[in-house]
Amino acid sequence: MTNRQEPARRTRQRRPFFVRRGPMENIATMLIAAGFLMLFQPFLLALYTYSLAALLAGTVMFIIVSKFPE
């Protein structure tokens, strides 16, 4: 048996899902895309009604999440 020292590993704590930048930017982008689809569909008035709210929520979310650390 040899006494080899293991290299010191960096223990980086993983942030919770809702604080990570990458996944939250993807969710915000999907919300913006859903808002556009809701805006341009000709079938349901309810989807058209909430399309602007979805677009605004996705845009605000993207602006806030883009300030998160990597």
mmJSON file of the N, C-alpha and C atoms, coordinates in Angstrom:
{"data_MODEL":{"atom_site":{
"group_PDB":["ATOM","ATOM","ATOM","ATOM","ATOM","ATOM","ATOM","ATOM","ATOM","ATOM","ATOM","ATOM","ATOM","ATOM","ATOM","ATOM","ATOM","ATOM","ATOM","ATOM","ATOM","ATOM","ATOM","ATOM","ATOM","ATOM","ATOM","ATOM","ATOM","ATOM","ATOM","ATOM","ATOM","ATOM","ATOM","ATOM","ATOM","ATOM","ATOM","ATOM","ATOM","ATOM","ATOM","ATOM","ATOM","ATOM","ATOM","ATOM","ATOM","ATOM","ATOM","ATOM","ATOM","ATOM","ATOM","ATOM","ATOM","ATOM","ATOM","ATOM","ATOM","ATOM","ATOM","ATOM","ATOM","ATOM","ATOM","ATOM","ATOM","ATOM","ATOM","ATOM","ATOM","ATOM","ATOM","ATOM","ATOM","ATOM","ATOM","ATOM","ATOM","ATOM","ATOM","ATOM","ATOM","ATOM","ATOM","ATOM","ATOM","ATOM","ATOM","ATOM","ATOM","ATOM","ATOM","ATOM","ATOM","ATOM","ATOM","ATOM","ATOM","ATOM","ATOM","ATOM","ATOM","ATOM","ATOM","ATOM","ATOM","ATOM","ATOM","ATOM","ATOM","ATOM","ATOM","ATOM","ATOM","ATOM","ATOM","ATOM","ATOM","ATOM","ATOM","ATOM","ATOM","ATOM","ATOM","ATOM","ATOM","ATOM","ATOM","ATOM","ATOM","ATOM","ATOM","ATOM","ATOM","ATOM","ATOM","ATOM","ATOM","ATOM","ATOM","ATOM","ATOM","ATOM","ATOM","ATOM","ATOM","ATOM","ATOM","ATOM","ATOM","ATOM","ATOM","ATOM","ATOM","ATOM","ATOM","ATOM","ATOM","ATOM","ATOM","ATOM","ATOM","ATOM","ATOM","ATOM","ATOM","ATOM","ATOM","ATOM","ATOM","ATOM","ATOM","ATOM","ATOM","ATOM","ATOM","ATOM","ATOM","ATOM","ATOM","ATOM","ATOM","ATOM","ATOM","ATOM","ATOM","ATOM","ATOM","ATOM","ATOM","ATOM","ATOM","ATOM","ATOM","ATOM","ATOM","ATOM","ATOM","ATOM","ATOM","ATOM","ATOM","ATOM","ATOM","ATOM","ATOM","ATOM"],
"id":[1,2,3,4,5,6,7,8,9,10,11,12,13,14,15,16,17,18,19,20,21,22,23,24,25,26,27,28,29,30,31,32,33,34,35,36,37,38,39,40,41,42,43,44,45,46,47,48,49,50,51,52,53,54,55,56,57,58,59,60,61,62,63,64,65,66,67,68,69,70,71,72,73,74,75,76,77,78,79,80,81,82,83,84,85,86,87,88,89,90,91,92,93,94,95,96,97,98,99,100,101,102,103,104,105,106,107,108,109,110,111,112,113,114,115,116,117,118,119,120,121,122,123,124,125,126,127,128,129,130,131,132,133,134,135,136,137,138,139,140,141,142,143,144,145,146,147,148,149,150,151,152,153,154,155,156,157,158,159,160,161,162,163,164,165,166,167,168,169,170,171,172,173,174,175,176,177,178,179,180,181,182,183,184,185,186,187,188,189,190,191,192,193,194,195,196,197,198,199,200,201,202,203,204,205,206,207,208,209,210],
"type_symbol":["N","C","C","N","C","C","N","C","C","N","C","C","N","C","C","N","C","C","N","C","C","N","C","C","N","C","C","N","C","C","N","C","C","N","C","C","N","C","C","N","C","C","N","C","C","N","C","C","N","C","C","N","C","C","N","C","C","N","C","C","N","C","C","N","C","C","N","C","C","N","C","C","N","C","C","N","C","C","N","C","C","N","C","C","N","C","C","N","C","C","N","C","C","N","C","C","N","C","C","N","C","C","N","C","C","N","C","C","N","C","C","N","C","C","N","C","C","N","C","C","N","C","C","N","C","C","N","C","C","N","C","C","N","C","C","N","C","C","N","C","C","N","C","C","N","C","C","N","C","C","N","C","C","N","C","C","N","C","C","N","C","C","N","C","C","N","C","C","N","C","C","N","C","C","N","C","C","N","C","C","N","C","C","N","C","C","N","C","C","N","C","C","N","C","C","N","C","C","N","C","C","N","C","C","N","C","C","N","C","C"],
"label_atom_id":["N","CA","C","N","CA","C","N","CA","C","N","CA","C","N","CA","C","N","CA","C","N","CA","C","N","CA","C","N","CA","C","N","CA","C","N","CA","C","N","CA","C","N","CA","C","N","CA","C","N","CA","C","N","CA","C","N","CA","C","N","CA","C","N","CA","C","N","CA","C","N","CA","C","N","CA","C","N","CA","C","N","CA","C","N","CA","C","N","CA","C","N","CA","C","N","CA","C","N","CA","C","N","CA","C","N","CA","C","N","CA","C","N","CA","C","N","CA","C","N","CA","C","N","CA","C","N","CA","C","N","CA","C","N","CA","C","N","CA","C","N","CA","C","N","CA","C","N","CA","C","N","CA","C","N","CA","C","N","CA","C","N","CA","C","N","CA","C","N","CA","C","N","CA","C","N","CA","C","N","CA","C","N","CA","C","N","CA","C","N","CA","C","N","CA","C","N","CA","C","N","CA","C","N","CA","C","N","CA","C","N","CA","C","N","CA","C","N","CA","C","N","CA","C","N","CA","C","N","CA","C","N","CA","C","N","CA","C","N","CA","C","N","CA","C"],
"label_alt_id":[null,null,null,null,null,null,null,null,null,null,null,null,null,null,null,null,null,null,null,null,null,null,null,null,null,null,null,null,null,null,null,null,null,null,null,null,null,null,null,null,null,null,null,null,null,null,null,null,null,null,null,null,null,null,null,null,null,null,null,null,null,null,null,null,null,null,null,null,null,null,null,null,null,null,null,null,null,null,null,null,null,null,null,null,null,null,null,null,null,null,null,null,null,null,null,null,null,null,null,null,null,null,null,null,null,null,null,null,null,null,null,null,null,null,null,null,null,null,null,null,null,null,null,null,null,null,null,null,null,null,null,null,null,null,null,null,null,null,null,null,null,null,null,null,null,null,null,null,null,null,null,null,null,null,null,null,null,null,null,null,null,null,null,null,null,null,null,null,null,null,null,null,null,null,null,null,null,null,null,null,null,null,null,null,null,null,null,null,null,null,null,null,null,null,null,null,null,null,null,null,null,null,null,null,null,null,null,null,null,null],
"label_comp_id":["MET","MET","MET","THR","THR","THR","ASN","ASN","ASN","ARG","ARG","ARG","GLN","GLN","GLN","GLU","GLU","GLU","PRO","PRO","PRO","ALA","ALA","ALA","ARG","ARG","ARG","ARG","ARG","ARG","THR","THR","THR","ARG","ARG","ARG","GLN","GLN","GLN","ARG","ARG","ARG","ARG","ARG","ARG","PRO","PRO","PRO","PHE","PHE","PHE","PHE","PHE","PHE","VAL","VAL","VAL","ARG","ARG","ARG","ARG","ARG","ARG","GLY","GLY","GLY","PRO","PRO","PRO","MET","MET","MET","GLU","GLU","GLU","ASN","ASN","ASN","ILE","ILE","ILE","ALA","ALA","ALA","THR","THR","THR","MET","MET","MET","LEU","LEU","LEU","ILE","ILE","ILE","ALA","ALA","ALA","ALA","ALA","ALA","GLY","GLY","GLY","PHE","PHE","PHE","LEU","LEU","LEU","MET","MET","MET","LEU","LEU","LEU","PHE","PHE","PHE","GLN","GLN","GLN","PRO","PRO","PRO","PHE","PHE","PHE","LEU","LEU","LEU","LEU","LEU","LEU","ALA","ALA","ALA","LEU","LEU","LEU","TYR","TYR","TYR","THR","THR","THR","TYR","TYR","TYR","SER","SER","SER","LEU","LEU","LEU","ALA","ALA","ALA","ALA","ALA","ALA","LEU","LEU","LEU","LEU","LEU","LEU","ALA","ALA","ALA","GLY","GLY","GLY","THR","THR","THR","VAL","VAL","VAL","MET","MET","MET","PHE","PHE","PHE","ILE","ILE","ILE","ILE","ILE","ILE","VAL","VAL","VAL","SER","SER","SER","LYS","LYS","LYS","PHE","PHE","PHE","PRO","PRO","PRO","GLU","GLU","GLU"],
"label_asym_id":["A","A","A","A","A","A","A","A","A","A","A","A","A","A","A","A","A","A","A","A","A","A","A","A","A","A","A","A","A","A","A","A","A","A","A","A","A","A","A","A","A","A","A","A","A","A","A","A","A","A","A","A","A","A","A","A","A","A","A","A","A","A","A","A","A","A","A","A","A","A","A","A","A","A","A","A","A","A","A","A","A","A","A","A","A","A","A","A","A","A","A","A","A","A","A","A","A","A","A","A","A","A","A","A","A","A","A","A","A","A","A","A","A","A","A","A","A","A","A","A","A","A","A","A","A","A","A","A","A","A","A","A","A","A","A","A","A","A","A","A","A","A","A","A","A","A","A","A","A","A","A","A","A","A","A","A","A","A","A","A","A","A","A","A","A","A","A","A","A","A","A","A","A","A","A","A","A","A","A","A","A","A","A","A","A","A","A","A","A","A","A","A","A","A","A","A","A","A","A","A","A","A","A","A","A","A","A","A","A","A"],
"label_entity_id":["1","1","1","1","1","1","1","1","1","1","1","1","1","1","1","1","1","1","1","1","1","1","1","1","1","1","1","1","1","1","1","1","1","1","1","1","1","1","1","1","1","1","1","1","1","1","1","1","1","1","1","1","1","1","1","1","1","1","1","1","1","1","1","1","1","1","1","1","1","1","1","1","1","1","1","1","1","1","1","1","1","1","1","1","1","1","1","1","1","1","1","1","1","1","1","1","1","1","1","1","1","1","1","1","1","1","1","1","1","1","1","1","1","1","1","1","1","1","1","1","1","1","1","1","1","1","1","1","1","1","1","1","1","1","1","1","1","1","1","1","1","1","1","1","1","1","1","1","1","1","1","1","1","1","1","1","1","1","1","1","1","1","1","1","1","1","1","1","1","1","1","1","1","1","1","1","1","1","1","1","1","1","1","1","1","1","1","1","1","1","1","1","1","1","1","1","1","1","1","1","1","1","1","1","1","1","1","1","1","1"],
"label_seq_id":[1,1,1,2,2,2,3,3,3,4,4,4,5,5,5,6,6,6,7,7,7,8,8,8,9,9,9,10,10,10,11,11,11,12,12,12,13,13,13,14,14,14,15,15,15,16,16,16,17,17,17,18,18,18,19,19,19,20,20,20,21,21,21,22,22,22,23,23,23,24,24,24,25,25,25,26,26,26,27,27,27,28,28,28,29,29,29,30,30,30,31,31,31,32,32,32,33,33,33,34,34,34,35,35,35,36,36,36,37,37,37,38,38,38,39,39,39,40,40,40,41,41,41,42,42,42,43,43,43,44,44,44,45,45,45,46,46,46,47,47,47,48,48,48,49,49,49,50,50,50,51,51,51,52,52,52,53,53,53,54,54,54,55,55,55,56,56,56,57,57,57,58,58,58,59,59,59,60,60,60,61,61,61,62,62,62,63,63,63,64,64,64,65,65,65,66,66,66,67,67,67,68,68,68,69,69,69,70,70,70],
"pdbx_PDB_ins_code":[null,null,null,null,null,null,null,null,null,null,null,null,null,null,null,null,null,null,null,null,null,null,null,null,null,null,null,null,null,null,null,null,null,null,null,null,null,null,null,null,null,null,null,null,null,null,null,null,null,null,null,null,null,null,null,null,null,null,null,null,null,null,null,null,null,null,null,null,null,null,null,null,null,null,null,null,null,null,null,null,null,null,null,null,null,null,null,null,null,null,null,null,null,null,null,null,null,null,null,null,null,null,null,null,null,null,null,null,null,null,null,null,null,null,null,null,null,null,null,null,null,null,null,null,null,null,null,null,null,null,null,null,null,null,null,null,null,null,null,null,null,null,null,null,null,null,null,null,null,null,null,null,null,null,null,null,null,null,null,null,null,null,null,null,null,null,null,null,null,null,null,null,null,null,null,null,null,null,null,null,null,null,null,null,null,null,null,null,null,null,null,null,null,null,null,null,null,null,null,null,null,null,null,null,null,null,null,null,null,null],
"Cartn_x":[0.829,0.0,0.871,0.467,1.209,0.371,1.051,0.375,0.381,-0.532,-0.644,-1.702,-1.388,-2.377,-3.249,-4.519,-5.427,-5.381,-5.455,-5.444,-6.682,-6.468,-7.579,-8.615,-9.8,-10.878,-11.592,-11.933,-12.723,-14.145,-14.601,-15.985,-16.809,-17.409,-18.243,-19.686,-20.342,-21.728,-22.601,-23.511,-24.46,-25.607,-25.943,-27.065,-28.375,-29.439,-30.75,-31.134,-32.052,-32.438,-32.924,-33.702,-34.296,-33.31,-32.065,-31.058,-29.993,-29.999,-29.009,-29.412,-28.446,-28.713,-29.148,-28.445,-28.709,-30.119,-30.563,-31.914,-33.008,-32.795,-33.828,-33.914,-32.783,-32.832,-33.591,-33.404,-34.137,-35.639,-36.022,-37.44,-38.022,-37.283,-37.761,-37.917,-36.976,-37.063,-38.259,-38.512,-39.683,-40.981,-41.006,-42.191,-42.427,-41.372,-41.502,-42.009,-41.455,-41.9,-43.364,-43.764,-45.169,-46.069,-45.617,-46.392,-46.584,-45.529,-45.669,-46.626,-46.509,-47.44,-48.881,-49.073,-50.412,-50.934,-50.049,-50.447,-50.872,-50.208,-50.454,-51.354,-51.941,-52.849,-54.264,-55.018,-56.352,-57.511,-57.244,-58.289,-58.958,-58.202,-58.769,-58.528,-59.614,-59.508,-58.823,-58.99,-58.366,-56.835,-56.297,-54.843,-54.37,-55.121,-54.771,-54.819,-55.795,-55.969,-54.75,-54.192,-53.073,-51.712,-51.661,-50.382,-49.465,-50.013,-49.181,-48.629,-49.448,-48.967,-47.831,-47.945,-46.884,-45.611,-45.756,-44.587,-43.894,-44.661,-44.072,-43.422,-44.082,-43.51,-42.202,-42.162,-40.936,-39.812,-40.155,-39.147,-38.574,-39.436,-38.974,-38.15,-38.601,-37.864,-36.483,-36.4,-35.112,-34.18,-34.703,-33.865,-33.323,-34.166,-33.731,-32.735,-33.041,-32.186,-30.835,-30.788,-29.501,-28.502,-28.958,-28.052,-27.485,-27.999,-27.52,-26.082,-25.299,-23.931,-23.976,-22.913,-22.823,-22.89],
"Cartn_y":[-1.181,0.0,1.241,2.159,3.412,4.508,5.434,6.573,7.743,7.697,8.812,9.765,11.004,11.994,12.325,12.338,12.7,14.205,14.634,16.076,16.725,17.901,18.627,18.965,18.497,18.756,20.043,20.744,21.948,21.533,21.949,21.646,22.893,22.886,24.021,23.654,24.466,24.182,24.47,23.548,23.764,24.604,25.584,26.445,25.739,26.125,25.552,25.896,25.125,25.266,26.673,27.27,28.574,29.724,29.45,30.503,30.369,29.272,29.08,29.846,30.458,31.347,30.61,29.569,28.868,28.325,27.492,26.94,28.004,29.02,30.045,30.918,31.154,31.883,31.069,29.754,28.904,28.949,28.928,29.002,30.347,31.423,32.749,32.835,32.262,32.275,31.47,30.328,29.531,30.267,31.022,31.808,32.913,33.554,34.57,33.938,32.782,32.092,31.668,31.199,30.827,32.046,33.189,34.417,34.809,34.653,34.949,33.979,32.702,31.729,32.032,32.418,32.766,33.996,34.914,36.153,35.917,34.994,34.825,33.644,32.993,31.889,32.433,31.882,32.419,31.647,30.734,29.816,30.205,30.522,30.754,32.187,32.871,34.253,34.332,33.311,33.324,33.327,32.556,32.564,33.926,34.516,35.847,36.873,36.721,37.678,37.69,36.52,36.44,36.457,36.663,36.637,37.782,38.977,40.109,39.908,39.36,39.089,38.069,37.058,36.047,36.665,37.495,38.165,39.059,39.841,40.744,39.973,38.922,38.12,37.47,36.928,36.321,37.328,38.514,39.555,40.039,40.309,40.759,39.663,38.431,37.31,37.19,37.343,37.245,38.367,39.57,40.698,40.445,39.957,39.706,38.553,37.465,36.275,36.53,37.417,37.669,38.358,38.842,39.459,38.437,37.198,36.158,35.792,35.338,34.88,33.582,33.307,32.086,30.858],
"Cartn_z":[0.0,0.0,0.0,-0.78,-0.844,-0.208,0.376,0.986,0.009,-0.89,-1.838,-1.331,-1.424,-1.025,-2.225,-1.983,-3.058,-3.261,-4.5,-4.736,-4.115,-3.621,-2.992,-4.053,-3.833,-4.786,-4.417,-5.422,-5.182,-4.868,-3.743,-3.385,-3.647,-4.789,-5.189,-4.92,-4.151,-3.832,-5.039,-5.298,-6.385,-5.867,-6.637,-6.255,-6.577,-5.886,-6.228,-7.66,-8.211,-9.611,-9.939,-9.037,-9.322,-9.171,-8.81,-8.696,-9.78,-10.519,-11.572,-12.823,-13.453,-14.581,-15.842,-16.214,-17.474,-17.596,-16.654,-16.775,-16.7,-15.872,-15.734,-16.991,-17.656,-18.93,-19.97,-19.965,-20.904,-20.629,-19.364,-19.016,-19.43,-19.204,-19.604,-21.123,-21.858,-23.315,-23.803,-23.163,-23.547,-23.223,-22.141,-21.791,-22.817,-23.284,-24.331,-25.621,-25.988,-27.199,-27.086,-25.915,-25.714,-25.844,-25.354,-25.501,-26.962,-27.761,-29.195,-29.876,-29.536,-30.121,-29.722,-28.473,-28.008,-28.739,-29.058,-29.719,-31.166,-31.851,-33.279,-33.635,-32.646,-32.958,-33.155,-34.092,-34.397,-33.756,-32.811,-32.367,-31.06,-30.038,-28.716,-28.261,-27.934,-27.475,-26.118,-25.279,-23.956,-24.066,-25.0,-25.197,-25.69,-26.591,-27.099,-25.968,-25.083,-23.988,-23.065,-22.773,-21.834,-22.516,-23.811,-24.52,-24.1,-23.936,-23.538,-22.131,-21.247,-19.884,-19.905,-20.747,-20.852,-21.434,-22.445,-23.028,-22.002,-21.29,-20.302,-19.158,-18.69,-17.601,-18.042,-19.254,-19.758,-19.933,-20.415,-20.619,-19.292,-18.334,-17.015,-16.348,-16.48,-15.902,-16.534,-17.842,-18.522,-18.069,-17.916,-17.489,-16.085,-15.187,-13.817,-13.763,-14.465,-14.414,-15.074,-16.043,-16.7,-15.777,-14.649,-13.657,-12.683,-12.687,-11.786,-12.143,-11.155,-11.48,-12.259,-12.987,-13.797,-12.946],
"occupancy":[1.0,1.0,1.0,1.0,1.0,1.0,1.0,1.0,1.0,1.0,1.0,1.0,1.0,1.0,1.0,1.0,1.0,1.0,1.0,1.0,1.0,1.0,1.0,1.0,1.0,1.0,1.0,1.0,1.0,1.0,1.0,1.0,1.0,1.0,1.0,1.0,1.0,1.0,1.0,1.0,1.0,1.0,1.0,1.0,1.0,1.0,1.0,1.0,1.0,1.0,1.0,1.0,1.0,1.0,1.0,1.0,1.0,1.0,1.0,1.0,1.0,1.0,1.0,1.0,1.0,1.0,1.0,1.0,1.0,1.0,1.0,1.0,1.0,1.0,1.0,1.0,1.0,1.0,1.0,1.0,1.0,1.0,1.0,1.0,1.0,1.0,1.0,1.0,1.0,1.0,1.0,1.0,1.0,1.0,1.0,1.0,1.0,1.0,1.0,1.0,1.0,1.0,1.0,1.0,1.0,1.0,1.0,1.0,1.0,1.0,1.0,1.0,1.0,1.0,1.0,1.0,1.0,1.0,1.0,1.0,1.0,1.0,1.0,1.0,1.0,1.0,1.0,1.0,1.0,1.0,1.0,1.0,1.0,1.0,1.0,1.0,1.0,1.0,1.0,1.0,1.0,1.0,1.0,1.0,1.0,1.0,1.0,1.0,1.0,1.0,1.0,1.0,1.0,1.0,1.0,1.0,1.0,1.0,1.0,1.0,1.0,1.0,1.0,1.0,1.0,1.0,1.0,1.0,1.0,1.0,1.0,1.0,1.0,1.0,1.0,1.0,1.0,1.0,1.0,1.0,1.0,1.0,1.0,1.0,1.0,1.0,1.0,1.0,1.0,1.0,1.0,1.0,1.0,1.0,1.0,1.0,1.0,1.0,1.0,1.0,1.0,1.0,1.0,1.0,1.0,1.0,1.0,1.0,1.0,1.0],
"B_iso_or_equiv":[0.0,0.0,0.0,0.0,0.0,0.0,0.0,0.0,0.0,0.0,0.0,0.0,0.0,0.0,0.0,0.0,0.0,0.0,0.0,0.0,0.0,0.0,0.0,0.0,0.0,0.0,0.0,0.0,0.0,0.0,0.0,0.0,0.0,0.0,0.0,0.0,0.0,0.0,0.0,0.0,0.0,0.0,0.0,0.0,0.0,0.0,0.0,0.0,0.0,0.0,0.0,0.0,0.0,0.0,0.0,0.0,0.0,0.0,0.0,0.0,0.0,0.0,0.0,0.0,0.0,0.0,0.0,0.0,0.0,0.0,0.0,0.0,0.0,0.0,0.0,0.0,0.0,0.0,0.0,0.0,0.0,0.0,0.0,0.0,0.0,0.0,0.0,0.0,0.0,0.0,0.0,0.0,0.0,0.0,0.0,0.0,0.0,0.0,0.0,0.0,0.0,0.0,0.0,0.0,0.0,0.0,0.0,0.0,0.0,0.0,0.0,0.0,0.0,0.0,0.0,0.0,0.0,0.0,0.0,0.0,0.0,0.0,0.0,0.0,0.0,0.0,0.0,0.0,0.0,0.0,0.0,0.0,0.0,0.0,0.0,0.0,0.0,0.0,0.0,0.0,0.0,0.0,0.0,0.0,0.0,0.0,0.0,0.0,0.0,0.0,0.0,0.0,0.0,0.0,0.0,0.0,0.0,0.0,0.0,0.0,0.0,0.0,0.0,0.0,0.0,0.0,0.0,0.0,0.0,0.0,0.0,0.0,0.0,0.0,0.0,0.0,0.0,0.0,0.0,0.0,0.0,0.0,0.0,0.0,0.0,0.0,0.0,0.0,0.0,0.0,0.0,0.0,0.0,0.0,0.0,0.0,0.0,0.0,0.0,0.0,0.0,0.0,0.0,0.0,0.0,0.0,0.0,0.0,0.0,0.0],
"pdbx_formal_charge":[null,null,null,null,null,null,null,null,null,null,null,null,null,null,null,null,null,null,null,null,null,null,null,null,null,null,null,null,null,null,null,null,null,null,null,null,null,null,null,null,null,null,null,null,null,null,null,null,null,null,null,null,null,null,null,null,null,null,null,null,null,null,null,null,null,null,null,null,null,null,null,null,null,null,null,null,null,null,null,null,null,null,null,null,null,null,null,null,null,null,null,null,null,null,null,null,null,null,null,null,null,null,null,null,null,null,null,null,null,null,null,null,null,null,null,null,null,null,null,null,null,null,null,null,null,null,null,null,null,null,null,null,null,null,null,null,null,null,null,null,null,null,null,null,null,null,null,null,null,null,null,null,null,null,null,null,null,null,null,null,null,null,null,null,null,null,null,null,null,null,null,null,null,null,null,null,null,null,null,null,null,null,null,null,null,null,null,null,null,null,null,null,null,null,null,null,null,null,null,null,null,null,null,null,null,null,null,null,null,null],
"auth_seq_id":[1,1,1,2,2,2,3,3,3,4,4,4,5,5,5,6,6,6,7,7,7,8,8,8,9,9,9,10,10,10,11,11,11,12,12,12,13,13,13,14,14,14,15,15,15,16,16,16,17,17,17,18,18,18,19,19,19,20,20,20,21,21,21,22,22,22,23,23,23,24,24,24,25,25,25,26,26,26,27,27,27,28,28,28,29,29,29,30,30,30,31,31,31,32,32,32,33,33,33,34,34,34,35,35,35,36,36,36,37,37,37,38,38,38,39,39,39,40,40,40,41,41,41,42,42,42,43,43,43,44,44,44,45,45,45,46,46,46,47,47,47,48,48,48,49,49,49,50,50,50,51,51,51,52,52,52,53,53,53,54,54,54,55,55,55,56,56,56,57,57,57,58,58,58,59,59,59,60,60,60,61,61,61,62,62,62,63,63,63,64,64,64,65,65,65,66,66,66,67,67,67,68,68,68,69,69,69,70,70,70],
"auth_comp_id":["MET","MET","MET","THR","THR","THR","ASN","ASN","ASN","ARG","ARG","ARG","GLN","GLN","GLN","GLU","GLU","GLU","PRO","PRO","PRO","ALA","ALA","ALA","ARG","ARG","ARG","ARG","ARG","ARG","THR","THR","THR","ARG","ARG","ARG","GLN","GLN","GLN","ARG","ARG","ARG","ARG","ARG","ARG","PRO","PRO","PRO","PHE","PHE","PHE","PHE","PHE","PHE","VAL","VAL","VAL","ARG","ARG","ARG","ARG","ARG","ARG","GLY","GLY","GLY","PRO","PRO","PRO","MET","MET","MET","GLU","GLU","GLU","ASN","ASN","ASN","ILE","ILE","ILE","ALA","ALA","ALA","THR","THR","THR","MET","MET","MET","LEU","LEU","LEU","ILE","ILE","ILE","ALA","ALA","ALA","ALA","ALA","ALA","GLY","GLY","GLY","PHE","PHE","PHE","LEU","LEU","LEU","MET","MET","MET","LEU","LEU","LEU","PHE","PHE","PHE","GLN","GLN","GLN","PRO","PRO","PRO","PHE","PHE","PHE","LEU","LEU","LEU","LEU","LEU","LEU","ALA","ALA","ALA","LEU","LEU","LEU","TYR","TYR","TYR","THR","THR","THR","TYR","TYR","TYR","SER","SER","SER","LEU","LEU","LEU","ALA","ALA","ALA","ALA","ALA","ALA","LEU","LEU","LEU","LEU","LEU","LEU","ALA","ALA","ALA","GLY","GLY","GLY","THR","THR","THR","VAL","VAL","VAL","MET","MET","MET","PHE","PHE","PHE","ILE","ILE","ILE","ILE","ILE","ILE","VAL","VAL","VAL","SER","SER","SER","LYS","LYS","LYS","PHE","PHE","PHE","PRO","PRO","PRO","GLU","GLU","GLU"],
"auth_asym_id":["A","A","A","A","A","A","A","A","A","A","A","A","A","A","A","A","A","A","A","A","A","A","A","A","A","A","A","A","A","A","A","A","A","A","A","A","A","A","A","A","A","A","A","A","A","A","A","A","A","A","A","A","A","A","A","A","A","A","A","A","A","A","A","A","A","A","A","A","A","A","A","A","A","A","A","A","A","A","A","A","A","A","A","A","A","A","A","A","A","A","A","A","A","A","A","A","A","A","A","A","A","A","A","A","A","A","A","A","A","A","A","A","A","A","A","A","A","A","A","A","A","A","A","A","A","A","A","A","A","A","A","A","A","A","A","A","A","A","A","A","A","A","A","A","A","A","A","A","A","A","A","A","A","A","A","A","A","A","A","A","A","A","A","A","A","A","A","A","A","A","A","A","A","A","A","A","A","A","A","A","A","A","A","A","A","A","A","A","A","A","A","A","A","A","A","A","A","A","A","A","A","A","A","A","A","A","A","A","A","A"],
"auth_atom_id":["N","CA","C","N","CA","C","N","CA","C","N","CA","C","N","CA","C","N","CA","C","N","CA","C","N","CA","C","N","CA","C","N","CA","C","N","CA","C","N","CA","C","N","CA","C","N","CA","C","N","CA","C","N","CA","C","N","CA","C","N","CA","C","N","CA","C","N","CA","C","N","CA","C","N","CA","C","N","CA","C","N","CA","C","N","CA","C","N","CA","C","N","CA","C","N","CA","C","N","CA","C","N","CA","C","N","CA","C","N","CA","C","N","CA","C","N","CA","C","N","CA","C","N","CA","C","N","CA","C","N","CA","C","N","CA","C","N","CA","C","N","CA","C","N","CA","C","N","CA","C","N","CA","C","N","CA","C","N","CA","C","N","CA","C","N","CA","C","N","CA","C","N","CA","C","N","CA","C","N","CA","C","N","CA","C","N","CA","C","N","CA","C","N","CA","C","N","CA","C","N","CA","C","N","CA","C","N","CA","C","N","CA","C","N","CA","C","N","CA","C","N","CA","C","N","CA","C","N","CA","C","N","CA","C","N","CA","C","N","CA","C","N","CA","C"],
"pdbx_PDB_model_num":[1,1,1,1,1,1,1,1,1,1,1,1,1,1,1,1,1,1,1,1,1,1,1,1,1,1,1,1,1,1,1,1,1,1,1,1,1,1,1,1,1,1,1,1,1,1,1,1,1,1,1,1,1,1,1,1,1,1,1,1,1,1,1,1,1,1,1,1,1,1,1,1,1,1,1,1,1,1,1,1,1,1,1,1,1,1,1,1,1,1,1,1,1,1,1,1,1,1,1,1,1,1,1,1,1,1,1,1,1,1,1,1,1,1,1,1,1,1,1,1,1,1,1,1,1,1,1,1,1,1,1,1,1,1,1,1,1,1,1,1,1,1,1,1,1,1,1,1,1,1,1,1,1,1,1,1,1,1,1,1,1,1,1,1,1,1,1,1,1,1,1,1,1,1,1,1,1,1,1,1,1,1,1,1,1,1,1,1,1,1,1,1,1,1,1,1,1,1,1,1,1,1,1,1,1,1,1,1,1,1]
}}}
